[in-house]
Every structure is written in structure tokens, then in C-alpha cells.
Amino acid sequence: MKYSQLFGKTKKLAPKDEITVNAQLLVKAGYVNKLMAGVYTYLPLGLRVLNKIENIIREEMDALGGQEIFMPALHPATIWQKTGGWDKIDVLFKIKSRTERDYALGQSHEEVVTPLAKEYVSSYKDLPFSLYQIQFKFRDELRAKSGLLRGREFPMKDMYSWHQTQEDFENFYEKVKRAYLKIYERCGLTAKVTEASGGSFTQKISYEFMILTDAGEDDILYCNQCEYCINQQIAQSKEGDVCSKCNQGKLVKGRAVEAGNVFDLGQKYTKDFDFELANEKGEKFYPIMGCYGIGVSRLMGVIVEKWADEKGIIWPEAVAPFAVHLLDLGNKDYAEEIYQQLLKQKIEVLYDEREDIGAGQKFADADLIGCPVRLVVSQRNREKIEWKKRKEEKSELLSLEEILERLR
């Protein structure tokens, strides 16, 4: 991609009404455009990042045996009334049509996926199974804020599973937990699994995947020796207490943002929709459901919060919009040759070939955009190319062959 042709270039100033790092940098660097509080347009750079995060999630959900579907965002009110969500869920967007019929915009999809599963599953032998989607959700947040961390419209991966026994659900949850931790690791993050209160309809404990960041809205207590972690709102312990799990470490208080969750839904939704099966003895039972969510755009925002400096964004390689940012500083023919070689090798490259922009602005834009590797071509260095990683201070002069070998 040539920078001169890129739609959505960098801005000189960050939005005045945004205080979080992700909100400022993603707008300033040309990744998103804010339509209103909690609602964003994803520009070409931003959509490339979003797609890469989604593909990482897809790979890990497919590895679990999850099957991807795509459900409607517009729901009839009747299915929400059946579960009680119509009156109990305060963030539910409600719409009345010209025919005076009531509809909802999906804030989650238990009400859609449960009757869907009921229609196609007829035997206990079909259990367990899981379905997932990546789709925009809509929530009537009173305080949409913090850029991509709290929105009114946002892409989310939600997966649902059905099980014959509680034991089977818990075994599957452990697999999902490991998959989630792998997703965060691949995105350059380390998550802590915290216990939290259940959702709107269950008193069961749920689990949240928390990323430590000052931009977070949750206070957590975590052990400095083991993996134990709990949301402070339901904790009996306090900072400095000995960990109740390992009895060795001490609890540390931290600010964090929720980047995923899992709920044990029990039999609530299968009972609400009369989704009943017979076991091997002919005895009737309602399958146990699990729900597993990851806020895709929120994850994008968290990555920026964790990986940024005073110059801009520092994208982890797996989710960067381009692997390479190539700058031409006055050696156009050679820069064009390098650009074509990179494309030939199928290396993703953003090429700043602008002739009316000075070197200082090109360097500033490259740091702001945050691709993992910056290559600089100039008359001074002739056939040598300056190689610099975004997260490092030092640079090197390499040949084109050495550059291609490293990038391969």
C-alpha cells in the first residue's frame, strides 16, 4: 500500500474530548474515526488490525471444535420477553417498527442461539457442541467512554456450548480458558483469570480475563506468586493478604480492563425455550449451556494501551496492519525496487513515497502508526537500507538480501 493512496491519514492533533491513550492514538494515527460516543468507523488501517485479531480468535475457536455461524442483530421482542431480558437488561436497545411491533438490537445472542440449537439438535449423541460468531453488538451504555474500551456498537466474538453434564461443561471451560490465554498471548498480552459475580440471570461465579492497565475500570487482587486472581468487588481478602490458593504469595491490587469472559449459564436458557433431550436411558434432561465472549475492538484498544510510548503505537507483529513501513528519503528508484521486492515476497508493506513531505514528518508518522519494522532508503546510504524495529532505539544498515531474509 502506498501511503499517498491510503484513505485516513494521520492527524496532527489528538481529539480534545478523549483522555485515554487508545482513544487519542487510534484517531490521531488514522485507525478509527469517531462518529459519536461509543461508535466508530474503522478506517483501512484499523480494519486490517481488527481482521488480524479476528483471525487469531477464529483459529483458536476452530481448534476447540467451535463452528462459526452468523446470527441476526435485529431480534423480535418475543424471544427477549421469553427469557425475561426485555425488562431486566437495562442496556438493551429497543426499537418499535412502523407496524408497532417491538424489536431489540442484540446485546448478546443467547435468545437467538438457543432456539436455533433446539431446531437442529435431536439427540444426546449430538452433545457436546459449540457455535460461535464474530458480529457487532449493541448496548445502550450511559457512559460510553475510553475509546474502544467501552462502546455502544462494537464487534465481539461470542461462543455458546451445550453439555449433558456439569462435569463435561467444566472440562470444556478449561479448554476454552487455555485457548483464551493463547489468544491474548498471540496478541502480545498477558491476561489474568479472575472470579467475578454471575450475569443478570445466574448467581453462579463467572470468570473474566483481565489485562492490567491504568485505563481499566476494574480493581483486581492477584497473587504475586501463583495465578490466583479475583475481582475486588466480591473479594473477602484485601491487598497484602496471603494468597488463599498457594499460601505463599501476597495479594497485589491492580487496575485492569476486562478483555473476555465465560459464564456458566446452567439450564436457564434451555428451560426457557423448552430445549429438552433424552439421555441414553430415555430420561429427559435440559442441556447445560456455557457462554464465552471476547470484545474484539476492546482487545484492539487494550493492545494500544499496553503497547504505546510518547511517539505513538507499538503494534505486536501478529496484529500490526503492515509488517514493514518503508520510507523513501530521496532515493526513489531504489525505494520502488525494494517495495516491489517486498510485495513479490508477500510481505505486507506500507510505502511512504510522498515527495512533498519532509523526513521529520515521515519519521513521526511511522512512529505514530507503529508498524513493527521501519525501513529507510536514502541517497546517503546508497544501496544500504536502514532497519529499525519500532520497539527498539538502535538501527542497522543492511543489504536488501539481508532485509528479505530477516522478514521471511
N, C-alpha and C positions, 0 to 999 in steps of 0.2 A: 504494500500500500504506500503510495506516495503522499507525503504529508500535505502537499498543496491541494490534493484532491479529497482529503479527509473532511467529512462533514462533522462539525462540532469541535472546533479547535480550542486551544487553551484560552483562558481569560486572565487578565492582569490582576483582578481583584477577586477575593473570595466573597460570597454573599454576606451581607451585613447582619442578616437575621439568623445566621447559623453559627453555633458555638462549638459543635463537635468537630473533631478532625475529619471524620469521614464525610460529613456534610460539606465542609469547606473544600476539601481537596477533590472530591469526585466531581463537583460542579466546576471548580477552577481548572481542573485538568481535562475537562471535556468528556467525562464519562456519563454523566446524567444531566438532565435538565429538570428543574423543579416546576411543576405545573401549579401545585398548591401544597399545603402542608400534608405530608404523608403520601404524596402522589408524584411519581417521577416518570419521565421519559428516559429510556435507556438509549443513549447515543451509540454509534458504531463501536467505539472503544469499550463502552460499558457492556454492550451486549456480547462482545467477544469474551469478556471476563465471566459474565453470567452464564454463558453457554458452557464454558470450561468447568465451572463449578457444578453445573447440572450434569455434565457427562461423568464427572468423578462420582457423583451421587448415584447415577444410573448404573455405573459399573459395579459399585458395591451392593446396591439393592438387587441387581440381576444375579450377583454371586450368591446371594441369600436364597435365591429361588423366587424372588418377587417378580410379578408380571405387571408390566406397565399398561395402564389404561388412561383415558382422558374423559373426565366427567363434566357435566354442565355446571356453569357458575350460577345460572338462574334456576331457582328451585321453587316449586309450588309450596305455599304456606302449609298445606295439609301435612306434609312429612315432618315439618318442624313442630307442628301442633301435636302430632302423634307422640313425639318424644318429650314434649314439654319445653323444648328450646325456644319456641316462639315467644313465650312470656318470660323465660328465665335468663336468656342470654342477652345482656344489655348492649353488646357491640354488634348485634345482628342488624344489617341494613334491611329495611322492609320497604317494599315497593307495591303500589296499587296501580293496576293496569287501567286502561280506558273502559274495560268491561267490569270494573270494580272488583276484580279478583286480586287476591293478595299473593305476593311473591317475596322471596328472600334472595339476597346475594350471598353465595356460600362463604361463610367464615371458617367452615370445616365441612367434611363430607361424610360423616357417619350416617346422616339421614339419607344420603343417596346410595352409598356403597352397600349398606346392609340389605335393603330390599333387592339390590342388584345381585348380591351373592345368593340370596334366597331363591331367586329365579333360576339360577344355573347350577346350584349345588343340591343334590338329592340324596346323598348317602354319606355316612360317616367315613366311608373309604376315601372321600374327596378331601378329608381333613388330614393334616393342616394345609392351608394355602394362604398366600398373601398377595395383595394387589396394591399397586402404588401409582401415583401420578405426580407430575410437576405442573402446577397450574396457579393462576393468580387467585388470591383470597381477598376478601373484602371485610374490613372491620371498622365499625363506627367509633374509632378512638376519640376520646375527648381531648387528649393531648398528644397528637401526632407530632413527634419531635425526634431529635437526634439523627437526622438524615435517614439512612436506610435502616436504622435500628428499631424504629417504631413507626410503621406506616398504616395507611388506611387501605391501600391496594398494594399487594406485594406477591411475588412468586414464592411458592412453598412446595416442598416435597412432602406429601402425606401418604403413609402406607398403613394398611389395615390387614390384620391377620385373624384367622379363625382356628380354634383349637377344641379338641374334645375334652381335654383335662387341663386343670391349672398347672400341673407339672409340665405339660407339653408347652404351654404358653411361656412359662418361666425359662424353659430351655431355649426357646426361640428368642426370648428377650435378651439372653446372654449373648446370642449370636449377633443380634442387632446392635447391642452395646459395643461389641468389638468392631463391627462394621462402621458404626458412627465414629469411634475413636480413630479408625483408619482414615475415614473421610477428612476429619479435621487435621490429622497429621499430614495427609497429602496436600491440604490447603495451606500448610505452613503454620498450623495452630496446635496448641495443646489444650485439651478440654478436661474439665473435672466433672465427674458424675455426681450430682447432688440429689439428696432426697428432698422432696417437696410435697405440699399438700396436693390432693387429687383435684380433678377438674370440677366442672359445675354439677355433675350428677353422681360423683363417686367419692366416698370417703377413703378410698384406697390411697396408698402412697404412690406418687408418680416420681419419675426420675427426669431431671433436667441436666443438659450438658452445658456447662458454664465455661466461658472464656474470660479470664481475668483481664479487665481493662477499666480504666478510670471513667470511661464513658458508659459503663454499665448502670443498671437500675436496681440490681440485687446485691445484698450483702450476704456473703457466704462465710462459713467457717470450714477450713480444710486443714488436714493433718500435714505437718512438715516432714513426716516420715513414711506414711503409707497413703493409699488412695482415698481414704475416708474424707467425705465432704458432705455438708448439709447446708440447706438454706437457713439463714439465721432466724427467719420468721417462725419456724417450727422447732427450733433447736432448744433443748434443755440445757445445753452447755454454753460456755462463754469463752471469749478469747483468752488464751493462756492455759485453759484446762488440758489435762492429759487426755489424749485420744482414747475413746472408749472401744475402738476396734483393735488397735495394736498395743495399747497400754504403754507405749514408749514415746511417741511423738507428742507435740503440743499443738493445740488448735490455733491457727492464724486467721485473722479476719482479712477478707479481701472484697473488692468491688468487682462485679462480674456482669456479663450480659449473657442471657440465655440464647444459645445457638441451636438448640434441638431439645426434644422431649419425647418421653414414652409414657403412655397411660395404659394401665390395666383397666379396660372397660367392663370387665366381668361379663355378665349376661344381660346388661341393661338394654342394649340396642337389639339384640336378637329376640329378647322378650317383647320389646316394644313393637317389633314388626312380625312377631309370631314366626320367627325363623327356627324351626324345630326339626331335629333329625332323630332317627332311631339308631341305637348302638348295636353292637354285634349280638346282643341278647334280645334285641327288639324293644329295649327300653327307650322311652323318649327323653331327649335332653336338648337344652339350648346351648349352642356353641359359645365358648368364651372368646371375647374379642380383645385385640390389642390395637393401639393406635400409636403411630410413630411419625413425628414431624421434624422437618428441618426447614428453617426460614432461609431460602436461597439468597435473596437480596440482603437479608440481615447478615448472613455469613460473609457476603462481599463487603459489607460495611465494617464488620469486625476485623477482617483481614487488613483493611486500611487503618483502622485504629491501632492495630498491633504493629504494622509494618509501615511506618512513615517517619520521616525526620523533618527538619526545618525547611528542606528543599522540596519535599513532595512525597509521593507514594513510592514504596519499595515492594513490588509485587513478587511473591514466590513464583518460581519458574512454572509450576503446574497450572497456574491460573492467570498468568500475565497475558495481556492482549496480543503482544508480539514477543518473540524470544529476543529480538535484536532491534535496537534503534540506531539506524545508520545516519550519520551526519556528513554532509558534503560541505567542507570549508574551503572550496576553491580549487578542487581537482575533479571537475565534473565528469570527464570521460572515464576516469578510473573508478569513481564512485558508482557510475552507472554500470560498469562492468561487474563490480562487486555485488551490486543489487541484483543483477541478472543471475549471477552465480548462486547467490543465496536462494533465489526463487527456484532455480533449477534443482537445488538440493532439498527443496520443500521445507526450507527454514523460514518461519514466519518473521517478516521484517517490515518495520515502519521506516520509510526512507524520507528524511528531511532534505529535499533537494531545492528548497526555496533559495532564490538568488538575491532577493531584496531584503533578507533578514540577516543580521549580524551574528557572529559566532556566539556572543554572550547570550543572546535570546535563544539560540538553538540549544545551547547547553542547559539553560534554565528550563526550557520546555521539556527536554529529555529527562531531567531530574524530576520534574513535576509529574510527568506521565508515568515514569517508574518502570520501564521495561528492564529485565534482568541484566542485559549486556548493552553497552554503548560502544559503537564503532565510529571512529572519526577518521575521515580521509582529508588530507590537506596537501598543498604543494610543498610545504616544509618537510613533510615526512616521506614525500615521493611514493615509492612502492610499498612502504611500510604502513600499517594500519594501527591506530591506537585502540587498544582493547581495554575497557574498564567495566567492571561489574558495578551495578548500581549501589550495592550494599558495601562496597569497598572504596577506600580512598585512592589506592595506588592504581596506576595504569601501566600497560606494557605496549611495546611496539612489536607487531607480529606480521608475518607474511600472510597473504591470502590463503595459502595452503594450510598454515598453522591455524588460522581462524576457522576454516571449514572443518578441520579435524576436531577442534575443540567443540564446535557446535554440533557435530554429528553425535 
